[in-house]
Amino acid sequence: MSELNPSTADFAALLNESFASNDLYEGSVVKGLIVAIEKDLAVIDVGLKVEGRVPLKEFGVKGRDGDLKVGDEVEVYLERVENALGEAVLSREKARREESWVRLEVSFEKGDKVTGQIFNQVKGGFTVDLDGAVAFLPRSQVDIRPVRDVTPLMHTPQPFQILKMDKRRGNIVVSRRVVLEETRAEQRSELVQSLEEGQTVEGVVKNITDYGAFVDLGGIDGLLHVTDIAWRRINHPSEVLSIGQTVRVQIIRVNQDTHRISLGMKQLETDPWDGIEAKYPINAKFSGRVTNITDYGAFVELEPGIEGLIHVSEMSWTKKNVHPGKIVSTSQEVDVMVLEVDPVKRRISLGLKQTLQNPWDAFAERFPVNTEVEGEVKNKTEFGLFIGLDGDVDGMVHLSDLDWNRPGEQVIEEYKKGDVVKAVVLDVDVEKERISLGIKQLGGDPFESAAAGEVRKNAIVTCEVIEVKEGGLEVKLADSDLTSFIRRADLSRDRAEQRPERFSVGEKIDARITQFDKKTRRVSVSIKALEIAEEKEAVAQYGSSDSGASLGDILGAALKARDED
């Protein structure tokens, strides 16, 4: 056998060295030498009885550019020692993948970032090439905020953080968001350190919510609360701000620990509350616009940044239990009076009803005491009637002012809600907002009328029986509106005649007034008292029992004389 030339000897030595260092196990990465290049395939000897062929494209740039040559040492993945064609089954891609897994596991354990490229979209996310190893990038881990179009990020080398690795299943999960958050946190920390409270900066409105707007200050967001946008009331930030708008803001507060920044726009303007007491003196009247309505009142803007509250109790003289929304409406222009100003609490109390005439004053002017009025029965209570009057005010007729003679509890049952009645004004208390009315005062006081006539104590009157009761008679005094009750004991001097049933309704009888008291409004009459008085008078006039005349003779003479009269 002839000796090998030096180049052949060197190649053989390299091959033997390669064979010696390889553990030729299926499913492992082994070293081999390129022994030939056939078109787009590289023939590789890994120290087996047979060679294997690997497409040049699996070698990446070198394979495509033709930089590979015979004698180059390469690493390949040994899938099978020999296939049906008698060749070793080799793969450069799988070798690269195995190499990548080893490097990625080290990076994962250390928490280091890795470089990769997003190359495809799959269900729930994207696939990333980590130098041969394929990883899954969930859609939620692409960016800090949802990204609608990922096209600009595709096929671009960028850092990722490995979240999970499972070599047995071949799963790798990565995140781009974690990297961005770390970078952003570093930028935020640096930026926060440079910010000071009271500093004025420019920013761009990034997002708008119900409670405010987030402003990008160049890498860090600050919150511009809705109450700090302007001195005037703003219902929603979108009324004055739009996304992408550049705004000048003042740093109100900076939290170095949480990196939270509070911003304000109104702080760059003059505070309209300065000198507020001089601008809005007590009892002065102003015009304003209703900006907001609540259950307890309505807010009125007097000028931009200055609002006052009309409490529900100061909205109407007469509408006491009505929702403010039924009295005023949003954006309505109203006249108000300043009731109180508190510059410390930044509050102004306003009155709406104070700009209108007090309806009780107006009523007192139009309807003085003793004036007759007319109105509808609005309500019946246990103590009287409420009558609706002109000017949207109510007057009350107390039970005691319903009737001169009958009890109010009895008379009030004759009235019902909706009845139109007449009454007399008895009193108007403007301060207490009360109007007292009387219905019985429409007619004269029967006691006064009776007293002006012949009705007095001991007078003899004719009475008409209006009701017969077991205990006596209900009677009406002739020529008056007075009524009285004659008790059973007062029906006759003779006990046997003290029977109410011997009288009938409508019968006229004479009786003597035994009590007439205008203060207590009581009149009492008695038939018995009249009989006794007549007896005394007859005795005095026609003699006594000493004259020889009997009492019957005396009374007979007296009655005869009365009949003749």
C-alpha positions in Angstrom: 0.0 0.0 0.0 1.4 3.3 -1.1 2.0 6.1 1.4 -0.5 8.9 1.6 0.5 12.4 0.5 0.7 15.1 3.2 -2.8 16.7 2.4 -4.5 13.3 2.4 -2.8 12.4 5.7 -4.0 15.7 7.3 -7.5 15.0 6.1 -7.4 11.5 7.5 -6.1 12.8 10.8 -8.9 15.3 11.1 -11.4 12.7 10.3 -10.0 10.2 12.8 -10.0 13.0 15.4 -13.6 13.8 14.6 -14.6 10.2 14.8 -12.9 9.8 18.1 -14.7 12.8 19.7 -18.2 11.9 18.5 -20.7 9.9 20.5 -22.6 8.4 17.6 -26.1 8.1 19.1 -29.3 8.6 17.2 -31.0 11.8 18.4 -27.8 13.6 19.2 -25.7 16.3 17.6 -22.4 15.0 16.2 -19.5 16.5 14.3 -18.8 15.5 10.7 -16.6 16.5 7.7 -17.9 17.6 4.4 -16.4 15.1 1.9 -18.2 16.3 -1.2 -20.6 18.9 -2.5 -23.2 17.6 -5.0 -25.3 20.4 -6.5 -27.4 21.6 -3.5 -26.4 18.9 -1.1 -23.4 18.5 1.1 -22.1 14.9 1.6 -21.0 14.6 5.2 -19.0 11.8 6.9 -19.7 11.5 10.6 -17.6 8.3 11.1 -20.1 5.7 10.2 -19.9 3.1 7.5 -22.1 5.4 5.3 -22.3 9.1 4.7 -25.3 11.4 4.9 -26.6 14.2 2.7 -27.8 17.6 4.0 -29.3 20.4 1.8 -27.0 23.4 1.6 -29.9 25.8 2.5 -30.0 24.3 6.0 -26.6 25.9 6.6 -28.1 29.3 6.3 -26.1 32.1 4.7 -23.0 30.0 4.2 -24.9 27.3 2.3 -26.7 29.8 0.1 -23.6 31.9 -0.7 -21.4 28.8 -1.5 -19.0 29.4 1.3 -19.0 25.8 2.4 -16.3 23.6 1.0 -14.9 20.1 1.2 -13.0 19.5 4.5 -15.2 21.9 6.5 -16.2 20.6 9.9 -19.8 21.0 10.7 -22.3 19.9 13.4 -25.3 18.0 12.4 -28.2 16.1 14.1 -28.1 12.3 13.7 -31.6 11.2 13.2 -30.9 7.6 12.1 -27.7 5.7 11.5 -28.9 4.2 8.2 -32.1 4.5 6.2 -33.5 2.3 3.4 -31.1 3.8 0.9 -28.2 2.9 3.1 -27.4 6.5 4.1 -27.2 8.3 7.4 -30.1 10.6 8.0 -28.6 14.0 9.1 -30.1 17.4 9.7 -28.4 20.7 10.2 -31.6 22.5 11.2 -32.2 20.1 14.0 -28.6 20.5 15.1 -29.1 24.3 15.2 -32.2 23.8 17.2 -30.4 21.6 19.7 -27.7 24.2 20.0 -30.2 26.9 20.5 -32.1 25.0 23.2 -28.8 24.6 25.1 -28.1 28.4 24.9 -31.8 29.3 25.6 -31.9 27.1 28.7 -28.8 28.9 30.1 -30.5 32.3 29.3 -33.7 31.1 30.9 -32.0 30.1 34.1 -30.1 33.4 34.3 -33.1 35.5 33.3 -31.3 37.0 30.4 -33.1 38.3 27.4 -32.8 36.5 24.0 -33.0 37.8 20.4 -35.5 36.5 18.0 -37.8 37.4 15.1 -41.5 37.2 14.8 -42.1 35.2 11.5 -45.7 33.9 11.6 -49.1 34.4 13.1 -50.9 31.5 14.7 -54.1 31.0 16.8 -53.8 33.1 20.0 -50.4 34.7 19.1 -47.3 34.5 17.0 -44.3 32.2 16.4 -40.8 33.5 17.0 -37.5 32.2 15.6 -34.9 32.1 18.4 -31.9 31.2 16.2 -33.4 27.8 15.2 -35.7 27.2 18.1 -39.3 28.1 17.5 -41.1 29.9 20.4 -44.7 31.0 21.0 -45.5 34.6 21.6 -49.0 35.1 23.1 -51.0 38.1 21.7 -51.2 39.6 25.2 -47.4 39.6 25.5 -46.7 41.5 22.3 -46.9 45.0 23.8 -47.9 46.9 26.9 -51.1 47.9 25.2 -53.1 45.9 22.6 -51.5 46.2 19.1 -53.9 46.1 16.2 -51.2 45.7 13.4 -48.1 43.6 14.1 -46.8 43.8 10.6 -44.1 46.4 11.5 -42.7 44.0 14.1 -42.5 41.0 11.8 -39.0 39.7 10.7 -37.2 42.2 12.8 -34.6 41.1 15.3 -35.7 42.2 18.8 -35.2 41.1 22.4 -37.6 38.7 24.2 -37.9 37.3 27.7 -38.4 33.6 28.1 -41.4 32.9 30.3 -41.5 29.1 30.1 -39.5 26.2 28.6 -40.5 22.5 28.3 -37.9 20.6 26.2 -39.7 17.3 26.5 -42.7 18.9 24.7 -40.6 21.3 22.7 -42.5 24.3 24.1 -41.0 27.8 24.6 -43.2 30.8 25.6 -41.7 34.3 25.3 -42.8 37.8 26.0 -41.9 41.1 24.3 -44.1 43.0 26.8 -41.9 42.2 29.8 -38.9 43.6 28.0 -40.8 46.8 27.1 -42.1 47.2 30.7 -38.6 46.8 32.1 -37.2 49.4 29.6 -40.1 51.6 30.3 -39.7 51.3 34.1 -36.0 52.3 33.7 -37.1 55.3 31.6 -39.9 56.2 34.0 -37.5 56.1 37.0 -35.1 58.4 35.3 -37.9 60.7 34.1 -39.6 60.8 37.5 -36.3 61.8 39.1 -36.2 64.8 36.9 -39.7 66.0 37.6 -40.6 68.4 40.5 -43.9 69.4 41.9 -45.0 72.8 40.6 -43.0 72.3 37.3 -44.7 73.2 34.0 -44.3 70.7 31.2 -45.8 69.8 27.9 -47.4 66.5 27.1 -49.6 64.6 24.6 -53.1 63.3 25.6 -52.8 59.6 25.3 -56.1 58.3 26.6 -59.4 59.8 27.9 -61.5 58.2 30.6 -64.6 59.3 32.5 -62.5 60.5 35.4 -59.7 62.2 33.5 -57.1 62.0 30.8 -53.6 60.3 30.7 -50.9 62.6 29.4 -47.6 61.2 27.9 -44.8 63.3 29.3 -42.2 61.7 27.1 -42.0 58.1 28.3 -44.2 58.3 31.4 -47.9 59.0 31.8 -49.5 61.4 34.3 -53.1 61.6 35.3 -55.0 64.8 34.6 -58.1 64.4 36.7 -61.3 65.9 35.4 -61.5 68.3 38.4 -58.0 69.7 37.5 -58.7 70.4 33.9 -60.5 73.7 34.4 -61.9 75.8 37.3 -65.4 75.4 35.8 -67.4 72.2 36.0 -66.6 69.7 33.3 -68.9 66.6 33.1 -66.5 64.7 30.8 -62.9 65.3 29.8 -63.8 64.9 26.1 -65.6 68.2 26.3 -62.2 70.0 26.2 -59.6 67.4 25.4 -58.9 65.0 22.5 -56.5 62.2 22.0 -53.2 63.4 20.4 -53.7 67.0 21.6 -50.6 68.7 23.1 -51.3 70.4 26.4 -49.4 72.4 29.0 -49.7 71.0 32.5 -48.4 71.5 35.9 -46.9 68.7 38.1 -49.1 68.6 41.1 -47.8 65.5 42.9 -45.0 63.0 42.2 -44.9 59.6 44.0 -41.3 58.4 43.6 -42.2 54.9 44.8 -45.2 54.2 42.6 -44.2 56.6 39.8 -47.7 58.0 39.8 -47.9 61.6 38.6 -50.8 63.9 39.1 -51.2 66.8 36.6 -53.3 69.9 36.5 -54.2 72.5 33.8 -56.4 74.8 35.8 -53.4 75.6 38.1 -51.8 77.5 35.3 -54.7 79.9 35.3 -55.8 82.6 37.8 -58.0 81.2 40.6 -61.4 82.7 40.0 -62.2 82.3 43.8 -59.7 84.9 44.7 -61.6 87.9 46.1 -64.9 86.1 45.7 -66.6 87.8 48.6 -66.2 91.2 47.0 -67.4 90.0 43.6 -70.5 88.3 45.0 -71.9 90.2 48.1 -74.7 88.8 50.2 -78.2 89.6 49.0 -77.0 90.7 45.5 -78.8 89.3 42.5 -77.0 87.7 39.5 -77.8 85.6 36.4 -76.3 82.2 35.8 -76.7 79.0 33.9 -77.9 75.7 35.5 -75.0 73.2 35.0 -76.1 70.2 37.1 -79.3 69.0 38.9 -79.2 66.7 41.9 -81.8 65.4 44.4 -80.8 68.1 46.9 -80.6 71.1 44.6 -79.2 72.6 41.4 -75.7 74.0 40.6 -75.6 77.4 38.8 -72.5 78.7 37.0 -72.1 82.4 37.7 -68.9 82.6 35.7 -66.3 80.1 34.3 -65.0 78.3 37.4 -67.5 79.8 39.9 -70.6 77.7 40.7 -73.1 78.1 43.5 -75.7 75.7 44.8 -79.4 76.4 45.0 -80.6 74.1 47.8 -84.0 72.5 47.2 -85.4 74.5 50.1 -84.4 77.8 48.4 -86.0 77.0 45.0 -89.6 77.7 45.4 -91.8 79.5 48.0 -94.6 77.0 47.6 -93.3 73.7 46.1 -91.8 72.1 49.1 -91.5 68.4 48.2 -90.7 68.6 44.5 -87.6 67.4 42.8 -85.4 70.3 41.6 -85.6 68.9 38.0 -89.3 69.9 38.0 -88.5 73.5 38.8 -85.4 74.2 36.6 -83.6 72.4 33.7 -80.0 72.0 32.7 -78.6 74.9 30.7 -81.5 77.1 31.8 -80.6 80.8 32.5 -81.9 81.8 35.9 -81.8 84.8 38.3 -80.5 84.0 41.7 -79.7 85.8 45.0 -76.4 85.3 46.9 -77.3 83.9 50.4 -73.8 82.9 51.7 -70.2 82.9 50.5 -67.5 80.6 52.0 -64.1 81.2 50.3 -62.4 78.6 52.4 -64.7 75.8 51.4 -65.2 77.4 48.0 -69.0 77.3 48.3 -71.7 79.8 47.4 -75.2 79.3 48.6 -77.8 80.8 46.2 -81.6 81.4 46.4 -84.0 81.2 43.5 -87.2 82.0 45.3 -85.7 85.2 46.8 -85.7 86.8 43.3 -89.5 86.4 43.2 -92.1 88.1 45.4 -93.1 86.2 48.5 -96.6 84.8 47.7 -97.7 85.3 51.3 -96.7 89.0 51.1 -98.6 89.2 47.8 -101.6 87.5 49.3 -101.7 89.7 52.4 -101.6 92.8 50.1 -104.5 91.5 47.9 -106.6 89.9 50.6 -106.4 91.7 54.0 -108.0 90.3 57.1 -111.8 89.9 56.9 -111.7 89.6 53.1 -113.8 86.9 51.6 -111.9 84.4 49.4 -112.8 81.3 47.4 -110.8 78.1 46.8 -110.8 74.4 46.3 -110.5 71.9 49.2 -107.0 70.5 48.7 -106.9 68.2 51.8 -108.8 67.2 54.9 -106.9 66.5 58.1 -107.8 65.8 61.7 -107.5 69.4 62.6 -109.2 71.1 59.6 -109.4 71.8 55.9 -106.7 73.1 53.5 -108.0 75.4 50.8 -106.0 76.3 47.7 -105.9 80.1 47.1 -104.6 82.5 44.6 -100.8 82.7 44.3 -100.4 78.9 44.7 -100.7 79.2 48.5 -102.9 77.3 50.9 -105.0 78.5 53.7 -106.3 76.4 56.6 -109.8 76.4 58.1 -109.5 75.0 61.7 -112.2 72.7 63.0 -113.3 75.4 65.4 -114.0 77.8 62.5 -116.3 75.5 60.5 -119.6 76.2 62.3 -120.8 78.4 65.1 -123.0 75.7 66.8 -122.0 72.2 65.7 -118.7 70.4 66.5 -116.0 70.8 63.8 -115.4 67.0 63.8 -119.0 66.6 62.7 -119.1 69.4 60.2 -115.9 68.5 58.4 -117.5 65.3 57.2 -119.8 67.4 55.0 -116.8 68.5 52.9 -114.8 66.5 50.4 -111.6 67.0 48.4 -112.2 69.1 45.3 -115.2 71.1 46.7 -115.0 74.8 46.0 -115.8 76.8 49.1 -115.9 80.4 50.3 -114.1 81.6 53.5 -113.0 84.7 55.3 -109.3 85.6 55.9 -108.7 85.6 59.6 -104.9 86.0 59.7 -101.8 86.0 57.4 -98.5 85.1 59.1 -95.9 85.8 56.3 -92.9 84.7 58.4 -94.4 81.3 59.2 -96.1 81.1 55.8 -99.5 80.5 57.3 -103.0 81.7 56.3 -105.9 81.2 58.7 -109.4 81.1 57.2 -112.9 80.8 58.6 -116.0 79.4 57.1 -118.4 80.1 59.9 -117.4 83.8 59.8 -119.2 84.1 56.5 -122.4 84.4 58.6 -122.9 86.5 61.8 -122.2 85.1 65.2 -125.6 83.9 66.4 -124.7 84.8 70.0 -123.9 88.3 69.0 -127.1 88.6 67.1 -129.1 87.1 69.9 -127.4 89.3 72.5 -128.4 92.4 70.4 -132.0 91.3 70.6 -134.2 90.1 73.5 -132.2 86.9 74.2 -130.7 87.2 77.7 -130.7 85.4 81.0 -134.2 84.9 82.6 -135.9 86.0 79.3 -138.8 83.9 78.2 -138.4 82.5 74.6 -140.4 80.3 72.3 -138.5 77.2 71.2 -139.2 74.7 68.4 -138.5 71.0 69.1 -136.0 69.8 66.5 -135.2 66.4 68.1 -136.7 64.2 70.9 -134.1 62.3 72.9 -134.4 60.0 75.9 -132.6 62.5 78.0 -134.4 65.6 76.9 -135.3 67.8 73.9 -133.0 69.5 71.3 -134.6 72.8 70.6 -134.1 75.9 68.4 -134.7 79.3 69.8 -137.2 81.3 67.7 -135.9 84.2 65.6 -132.2 83.1 66.1 -129.8 80.4 65.0 -129.2 79.3 68.6 -129.9 75.8 69.7 -130.2 74.4 73.2 -130.9 71.2 75.0 -133.6 70.9 77.6 -132.8 68.2 80.0 -135.5 65.7 81.2 -135.5 67.3 84.7 -136.2 70.7 83.2 -139.2 69.6 81.1 -141.7 70.2 83.9 -142.0 71.1 87.6 -144.2 68.1 87.9 -142.1 64.9 88.0 -144.8 62.9 86.3 -144.7 65.3 83.3 -140.9 65.1 82.8 -141.4 62.8 79.9 -139.7 63.8 76.5 -142.0 61.5 74.5 -145.0 63.8 75.3 -143.4 66.3 72.9 -143.1 66.0 69.1 -140.7 67.5 66.5 -141.9 70.9 65.3 -143.9 71.6 68.4 -143.5 75.1 69.8 -143.0 75.5 73.6 -142.2 78.4 75.9 -139.2 78.2 78.2 -137.0 80.5 80.3 -133.3 81.2 79.6 -131.3 80.0 82.6 -127.8 80.6 81.2 -126.5 82.8 78.4 -122.6 82.9 78.3 -121.0 84.4 75.2 -117.5 83.3 76.3 -118.4 79.6 76.6 -121.0 80.0 73.9 -123.6 78.2 76.0 -127.3 78.9 76.2 -129.6 76.9 78.5 -133.4 77.0 78.7 -135.9 75.3 81.0 -139.7 74.8 81.0 -139.5 74.0 84.7 -137.8 77.4 85.5 -140.6 79.2 83.5 -143.3 77.4 85.6 -141.7 78.3 88.9 -141.2 81.9 87.8 -144.8 82.2 86.7 -146.0 80.7 90.0 -144.0 83.2 92.0 -145.3 86.1 89.9 -148.9 84.9 90.3 -148.6 84.7 94.1 -147.1 88.1 94.2 -149.8 89.6 92.0 -153.0 87.9 93.0 -152.5 87.3 96.7 -151.2 84.7 99.0 -152.6 81.7 100.8 -153.2 84.0 103.8 -156.0 85.8 101.9 -158.1 82.7 101.9 -157.5 82.0 98.2 -156.1 78.6 97.3 -153.0 78.3 95.2 -155.2 76.8 92.4 -157.3 79.9 92.5 -154.3 82.2 92.3 -152.7 80.3 89.3 -156.1 80.1 87.6 -156.5 83.9 87.8 -152.9 84.4 86.6 -153.4 82.1 83.6 -156.7 83.7 82.7 -155.0 87.1 82.8 -152.2 85.9 80.6 -154.7 84.5 78.1 -156.6 87.7 78.0 -153.4 89.6 77.3 
